[in-house]
Amino acid sequence: MVKLRDGLVSLLFVTLFFSCALAQQKDQVRYLKVEKENLRATPKGEKIGEILQSTKLKVLEEKGNWLNVQITGWIWKPSTTPHKAEIGKLKAKKGNAVKFVNYKIRKLPADYTRDSKPYAAHVRAYFQFKNNSDKTLTGLVYEVKFLDSFGDVLYKTSCKDQLKLSPGNVNPMDAFWYWEDNEFMPNQPYDKLQAAAGAGTIKVQVTIQKAVFSDGSVIEFKR
């Protein structure tokens, strides 16, 4: 038989009560009911991931409307690294997978003896890119801004190229985009470009938006 003082018994009871309550809370399991929810480092803090509907969540801690949860699952090992610095290198490599390297702008007069279109007066633009990835580049989407000598935007457009560019190579500048003169429709792209193109002062800003590779992978570049 063990004899305890009344105060000690009360303290023991309270301690056991809260220990059980805490254990109950830690063992609590919930399931995500919405389609997806953000996973954050702290309540209202930095977003570090997303949880999908029906995911099983083990509750470790509760603060108001926030739950500190633990998720158990399996992940493909080659997709992980023990070195955080490697992630930054991978991001940099992805961002440099395709680079704009050169361009050429020409203004040509009307010539109906040319072998192929366009026959009317027009401005043509050639763009060159380098494939820095280890895969064959098959498609490219990019935005082009044409600037005058003052840096003012004359015209902006989006281009979509189908090409086959091996790793480490640049495309030959043998294909071009063009904008024809249309005397019946004023203020067309040709009208905006022809003066600077003719003077040789036109410049371009090219922003790559999307690259598609032969294995089906796609890189979308942040603006």
C-alpha positions in Angstrom: 0.0 0.0 0.0 1.3 3.5 -1.0 0.4 6.4 1.1 0.3 9.9 -0.5 -0.6 13.3 0.8 -3.8 14.9 -0.6 -2.0 17.7 -2.4 0.3 15.3 -4.1 -2.6 13.2 -5.3 -4.2 16.3 -6.8 -1.0 17.3 -8.5 -0.6 13.8 -9.9 -4.1 13.8 -11.2 -3.7 17.1 -13.0 -0.4 16.1 -14.5 -1.9 12.8 -15.8 -4.9 14.7 -17.2 -2.9 17.1 -19.2 -0.4 14.4 -20.3 -3.3 12.4 -21.6 -4.8 15.4 -23.3 -1.5 16.3 -25.0 -1.0 12.7 -26.1 -4.5 12.7 -27.5 -3.9 15.9 -29.4 -0.6 14.7 -30.8 -2.2 11.4 -32.0 -5.1 13.3 -33.7 -5.5 12.5 -37.4 -7.2 14.7 -39.9 -7.8 14.5 -43.6 -7.7 17.4 -46.0 -11.3 18.0 -47.3 -10.7 20.8 -49.8 -9.1 20.2 -53.2 -5.7 21.6 -52.1 -4.2 23.7 -49.3 -0.9 25.5 -48.7 1.6 24.1 -46.4 3.5 26.9 -44.5 6.6 27.0 -42.3 4.7 28.9 -39.6 1.1 30.2 -39.2 0.6 32.8 -41.9 4.3 32.3 -42.8 6.2 31.3 -45.9 4.6 28.8 -48.3 6.7 25.7 -48.5 4.4 23.3 -50.4 0.9 22.2 -51.1 -1.3 19.4 -49.7 -3.8 17.6 -51.9 -7.3 16.5 -51.0 -7.7 13.4 -48.8 -4.1 13.5 -47.6 -3.7 12.0 -44.1 -2.4 14.5 -41.6 -1.0 13.7 -38.1 -1.5 16.7 -35.8 1.5 17.7 -33.8 0.3 21.0 -32.4 -2.7 23.3 -32.6 -2.7 27.1 -32.4 -6.1 28.7 -33.0 -7.1 27.9 -36.5 -3.6 26.6 -37.4 -2.3 23.0 -37.2 1.2 21.8 -37.1 1.0 18.6 -39.1 3.2 15.7 -40.1 2.7 13.9 -43.5 4.1 10.5 -44.1 4.7 9.2 -47.6 7.3 8.0 -50.1 9.2 10.1 -52.6 11.6 9.3 -55.5 15.1 9.4 -54.1 16.8 10.9 -57.2 14.5 13.9 -56.8 16.1 14.7 -53.4 19.5 16.0 -52.3 21.3 16.2 -48.9 22.8 19.6 -49.9 20.5 22.6 -50.0 23.0 24.6 -52.1 22.5 22.1 -55.0 18.9 23.3 -55.3 20.1 26.8 -56.2 22.4 25.4 -58.8 19.6 23.4 -60.4 17.4 26.5 -60.5 20.1 28.5 -62.2 20.7 25.7 -64.7 17.0 25.5 -65.5 16.8 29.3 -65.9 19.7 29.2 -68.4 18.5 26.2 -70.4 17.8 28.3 -73.4 19.3 31.7 -74.1 18.6 34.4 -76.7 22.0 35.2 -78.3 21.6 37.2 -81.5 19.2 38.9 -83.9 19.1 40.6 -87.3 16.5 43.2 -88.6 16.1 44.1 -92.2 13.9 46.4 -94.2 13.3 45.3 -97.8 11.5 47.2 -100.6 8.7 45.7 -102.7 10.0 43.2 -105.2 7.5 41.1 -107.1 10.4 39.2 -108.8 11.3 37.5 -105.6 11.2 33.7 -105.6 8.8 33.6 -102.6 6.7 35.8 -100.4 6.7 38.4 -99.1 6.7 40.5 -102.3 5.5 43.7 -100.8 7.8 46.1 -98.8 8.4 44.6 -95.4 10.5 44.4 -92.2 11.9 40.9 -91.4 13.4 39.8 -88.1 15.7 36.9 -87.5 16.3 35.5 -83.9 19.0 33.1 -82.7 18.9 31.0 -79.5 21.3 28.6 -77.8 20.2 25.4 -76.3 22.2 25.0 -73.0 20.3 22.0 -71.8 21.2 18.3 -72.3 18.0 17.7 -74.3 16.9 18.5 -77.9 14.9 21.7 -78.0 11.8 21.4 -80.2 9.7 24.4 -79.5 10.0 27.9 -78.1 7.6 30.7 -77.1 9.0 34.2 -76.6 8.0 37.8 -76.4 9.7 40.4 -78.6 9.8 44.2 -77.9 11.2 46.3 -80.7 12.8 49.5 -79.5 13.9 52.7 -81.2 17.2 54.5 -80.4 15.7 56.2 -77.4 14.6 52.9 -75.9 10.9 53.5 -76.6 8.8 50.5 -77.5 7.7 50.6 -81.1 5.9 47.3 -81.2 5.5 44.2 -79.1 4.6 40.7 -80.2 4.7 37.0 -79.1 6.4 34.4 -81.3 6.1 30.6 -81.3 8.9 28.7 -83.1 9.0 25.0 -84.1 12.6 23.9 -84.3 15.0 21.1 -83.7 18.0 22.3 -81.8 20.5 19.8 -80.3 22.2 20.4 -76.9 24.9 23.0 -77.0 24.0 24.4 -80.4 22.5 27.6 -81.8 19.9 27.8 -84.6 21.0 29.2 -88.0 19.4 32.5 -88.8 17.7 31.3 -92.0 14.1 31.6 -90.9 12.4 34.9 -90.2 9.3 36.7 -89.0 8.0 39.5 -91.2 5.6 42.4 -91.3 4.4 43.7 -94.6 3.4 47.2 -95.7 -0.4 47.6 -96.3 -1.2 50.9 -97.9 -4.9 50.4 -97.2 -4.5 49.9 -93.4 -2.4 52.6 -91.6 -0.6 52.2 -88.2 0.2 48.5 -88.8 3.4 46.9 -87.4 5.3 47.7 -90.6 4.5 51.4 -90.2 5.8 51.3 -86.6 9.0 49.5 -87.4 10.1 50.6 -90.9 11.8 53.9 -89.9 14.0 52.5 -87.2 14.6 49.3 -89.2 15.6 51.4 -92.3 18.0 53.6 -90.2 19.6 50.6 -88.6 18.8 51.9 -85.1 16.2 49.4 -84.1 16.9 47.1 -81.1 15.0 44.2 -79.5 14.3 42.8 -76.1 13.5 39.1 -76.2 12.0 37.3 -73.2 11.8 33.5 -73.4 8.5 32.3 -71.9 8.4 28.6 -72.6 10.7 25.9 -74.0 9.6 22.4 -75.1 12.0 19.4 -75.4 12.0 16.2 -77.4 11.3 14.1 -74.3 8.0 16.0 -73.7 9.4 18.1 -70.8 8.4 21.8 -70.7 10.2 24.7 -68.9 8.1 27.8 -68.2 10.4 30.8 -67.5 9.3 33.3 -64.9 9.1 36.9 -66.2 
